[in-house]
Amino acid sequence: EKLFRRNIINGEEDYITWAQFCKEPLPDRSFTFWDWFFAIMKLTKDHLLSLWKAGLIVGFINKGKAERTLKELVGGTFLLRFSDSELGGITVGFVNDQNVVLMLSPWTARDLNIRGLADRIHDLDVLRYIYPTNRLRDEAFQEFYTQRM
């Protein structure tokens, strides 16, 4: 959907041009799809691979769909998704106990070099259940914490 620059794909007639893939900026952005995708792959390889393999990162879900999904879940549920607006950024979306969905500012490689993603998640007590597995945060992330809790 990001490449097609709309929410609905009509079928066989749709195609992606080379320019759309790597030359034209995405709508309302200063970077191309390729820039965005490459930055995510680098971030994943360098900082998120074990969490990705463990199924703890939803990743490719747009903000609107993430908000609609979280709105239906119990307070304290959170998900990890790649930022639409920040190159090489991963963000936390969560629903609080008042059923309000919030998105944190994205973390980039620079942030994750200072403190890893699992430890950052552990720091936030409002994050209790990881979507899509609905496991308790500490049960799901324990093996990834720098200091075992």
C-alpha positions in Angstrom: 0.0 0.0 0.0 2.9 2.4 0.7 4.2 1.8 -2.8 0.9 2.1 -4.5 0.3 5.4 -2.6 -3.3 4.4 -1.7 -5.1 2.0 0.6 -6.7 -0.3 -2.0 -5.0 -2.3 -4.6 -7.2 -3.0 -7.6 -5.6 -6.1 -9.0 -3.6 -7.1 -12.0 -3.6 -3.7 -13.6 -1.6 -2.2 -10.7 2.2 -2.1 -11.1 5.0 -0.2 -9.6 7.4 1.9 -11.7 11.1 2.1 -11.1 10.6 5.7 -10.2 8.0 4.9 -7.6 10.2 2.3 -6.1 13.4 4.3 -5.7 13.3 7.8 -7.2 10.1 9.5 -6.3 9.6 10.6 -2.6 6.7 9.0 -0.8 3.6 11.3 -0.3 4.3 13.9 2.3 7.8 12.6 2.9 11.3 13.6 1.8 12.5 10.0 1.1 11.7 7.2 -1.3 10.2 3.9 -0.6 13.6 2.3 -1.2 15.2 4.7 1.4 12.5 3.8 3.9 12.7 0.0 3.3 16.5 -0.1 3.3 16.7 1.8 6.6 14.2 -0.7 8.2 16.2 -3.6 6.9 19.4 -2.2 8.3 17.8 -1.4 11.7 16.4 -4.9 11.9 19.7 -6.5 10.9 21.7 -4.4 13.4 19.3 -4.1 16.4 16.1 -6.1 16.1 16.8 -9.4 14.5 16.3 -11.6 17.5 13.1 -9.8 18.4 11.9 -10.1 14.8 12.6 -13.8 14.8 10.8 -14.3 18.1 7.7 -12.8 16.5 7.6 -9.8 18.8 7.6 -7.1 16.1 4.5 -6.6 13.9 6.6 -4.2 11.8 4.8 -3.5 8.6 1.5 -2.1 9.7 0.5 1.5 9.1 -0.4 3.8 11.9 -4.1 3.9 11.2 -4.4 0.1 11.2 -2.3 -0.1 14.3 -4.6 2.3 16.1 -7.8 0.4 15.0 -6.2 -2.9 16.1 -5.1 -1.6 19.5 -8.5 0.1 20.2 -10.1 -3.4 20.3 -7.6 -4.8 22.9 -7.2 -4.7 26.6 -5.4 -1.7 28.3 -1.7 -2.2 28.5 -1.5 -4.0 25.1 1.3 -2.7 22.8 2.8 -3.4 19.4 6.0 -2.6 17.7 5.8 -1.2 14.2 8.2 0.5 11.8 7.7 4.2 11.6 6.1 5.7 8.5 7.7 9.1 9.2 11.2 8.4 10.5 13.7 6.6 8.4 14.9 3.5 10.2 12.6 4.1 13.1 10.6 1.7 15.2 7.8 2.9 17.4 5.6 1.6 20.1 1.8 1.9 19.9 -0.2 1.0 22.9 -3.7 1.3 24.4 -3.9 2.7 27.9 -6.4 1.7 30.6 -8.8 4.5 29.4 -8.9 2.9 26.0 -6.9 5.7 24.4 -4.3 4.6 21.8 -1.0 6.4 21.9 2.1 6.2 19.7 5.6 6.9 21.1 8.2 8.9 19.1 10.2 6.4 17.0 13.6 5.1 18.2 16.4 4.9 15.6 19.7 3.0 15.5 21.3 5.9 17.4 18.8 5.4 20.3 19.1 1.6 20.2 22.9 1.9 20.4 22.5 3.7 23.7 19.8 1.3 25.1 18.4 -1.7 23.4 14.7 -2.0 22.5 13.9 -4.7 25.0 15.3 -2.7 27.9 13.5 0.4 26.7 10.2 -1.6 26.7 11.0 -2.9 30.2 11.3 0.8 31.4 7.7 1.5 30.4 5.3 0.1 33.0 2.2 0.9 30.9 3.3 -1.7 28.4 2.0 -5.0 29.8 1.0 -7.3 26.9 2.7 -7.7 23.5 0.5 -7.9 20.4 0.0 -10.2 18.5 0.9 -13.0 21.0 -0.8 -11.3 23.9 2.0 -12.6 26.2 3.0 -10.7 29.3 5.7 -8.3 28.4 8.3 -9.7 30.8 7.6 -13.3 29.8 8.0 -12.4 26.1 11.1 -10.1 26.5 12.9 -11.6 29.5 15.6 -13.3 27.4 16.4 -10.1 25.6 16.9 -7.8 28.6 20.5 -6.7 29.2 20.2 -7.5 32.9 17.9 -10.5 33.6 15.0 -9.3 35.7 
